[in-house]
Amino acid sequence: MLSLLLGSSILPPRPVPDSLKLAPADSLMQAQCPQYAVVRVGTILFAGNEVTKEVVLRAELDLQEGDTLDAATLAARLESNRLRLFNLRLFHSVIQQTVCRDGEITVLFAVQERWYTFPIPTLSFAERNFNAWLDRPDRWRRVNYGLYIVRKNFRGRNEEVRANVQLGFNRRYELFYEAPGYGPRRRIGFGAGISYARSRALDYATVRDRLVTFRPEDGLPLMRQYGSLGLRWRQSVQRFSAFDVAYYKEQVSDSVVELNPVYFLNGSRREYLELKLTSTLNQRNTFAYPLTGRFAQVALSHRIFLTSGNADFTTLVGRYSQYFALGGNFYYNFNLQGQLRLAQRISYADNRALGYEAHVRGYDAYVIDGRHYGLARQSVSYRLFDAGKIKLQGITNSKINSLPLVIYLNTFTDAGYVLARTTFPENRLPNQLLGAAGVGLHFVTYYDRVLTVEYTRNGRGEGGFFFRTDFPI
């Protein structure tokens, strides 16, 4: 039976990216055991996992040997488990096949592993986004370079080690370790990291809804270092919670304090502890470019200052997304985000809302300061072109010699609002409804990369092209 499952018709990779099409129902099982309403799981086999430990794969499944399953829903159950393995993001493809004999099934999951070690020379812009970098008159001096090394699936246990050495405009030295789970069920994990950064320039104020930058002739106006430790509670790849404790030490130059006395509220340095609890539900069909399913995440953090003159504060951030297949290669999704920041007093450095991690598309050149914000996005996508997997000639390694490429045409609208207690008169965007609409192309390609080219017009009547390197919702 094993030789049947490992036949040539099973092991080759699918002709299209696994993230974009569902596997068909297992008609073979229905033909072999048509008279059984319930079947028993006899054996679960894995093939192709040369690096990945089998215990990591078994921990993701919601079935095991000895379970009895309803034959009518078996195909959907196995497909759900196949997607769990694929969404570990350790494999190019995951193929599932089942053989049934006398009411007992043997299930095979055949995987094609990715390349896991990436020493990547880096060249980046010292700005919030590409368009903000283009607006800088000294843009060619605001470039970072260095070496970023990541080892995914470290020890074959889905652990990750990252090291970053960044030179150029801003200097940064970082080391992180992430283990989503230990033990046979992979439930309790651990995370740790350290970072040291120095910056040649600092955005010290917001005027006309744009950042104002201080760059001295000599010296580095900002130093930041931190270390973090955390616990992970991982029920599956779809349900994940984390609790982190981090220590931060930050210092700015005296010139920054003279320019903005409330940059840190009191003085040029501060130290604090941050406690953060994050819970994630990720039931999307794929994590790289989802087309169906839902995503929800809530993060609650509390900052405790160890230096005088700063007030502790609490932040709650929530996000919810839903994805729908409309038929005929059309897909719809919407996303809701929000932040509440509770504090008696708050420094300029912490009074951030839209324009940083979250933003209304089309307002990339602006930042909107405030404690609270709401953001709503929606879009319709159409699968315009599907090249499947393009074979790269001259490369024999199956982990890197196939280039998937799918292109989506996307139309979208965004709306956001920042609630701010007090604002400077020249800053017009807080306490105002922001809106934008646009059209773009999404390129889904190598190793979960999504490249986006968009044309957007915002509520101020401004339009332009924008380039992004992540899934927009």
Salt bridges, closest charged atoms under 4 A:
ASP18 OD1 - ARG82 NH1 2.63
GLU54 OE2 - ARG58 NE 2.71
GLU60 OE2 - ARG234 NH1 2.42
ASP62 OD1 - ARG77 NE 3.15
GLU65 OE1 - ARG58 NH1 3.08
GLU79 OE1 - ARG82 NE 2.89
GLU104 OE1 - ARG40 NH1 2.86
GLU127 OE2 - ARG136 NE 2.48
GLU127 OE2 - ARG142 NH2 2.76
ASP135 OD2 - ARG210 NH1 3.92
ASP138 OD2 - ARG215 NH1 3.42
GLU159 OE2 - ARG155 NH2 2.66
GLU160 OE1 - LYS152 NZ 3.08
GLU160 OE2 - ARG162 NE 2.99
GLU174 OE2 - ARG172 NH1 3.52
GLU178 OE2 - ARG232 NE 2.42
ASP203 OD1 - ARG136 NH2 3.15
ASP244 OD1 - ARG232 NH1 3.04
GLU250 OE2 - ARG224 NE 2.86
GLU250 OE1 - ARG270 NE 2.77
GLU271 OE2 - ARG269 NH2 2.24
GLU274 OE2 - ARG303 NH2 2.93
ASP350 OD2 - ARG270 NH1 2.84
ASP350 OD1 - ARG303 NH1 2.82
ASP364 OD2 - ARG468 NH1 2.76
ASP414 OD1 - ARG361 NH2 2.80
ASP414 OD2 - ARG377 NE 3.22
ASP448 OD2 - ARG89 NE 2.95
ASP448 OD1 - ARG114 NH2 2.96
GLU454 OE2 - ARG361 NH1 3.60
GLU454 OE1 - ARG468 NE 3.05
GLU462 OE2 - ARG460 NE 3.65
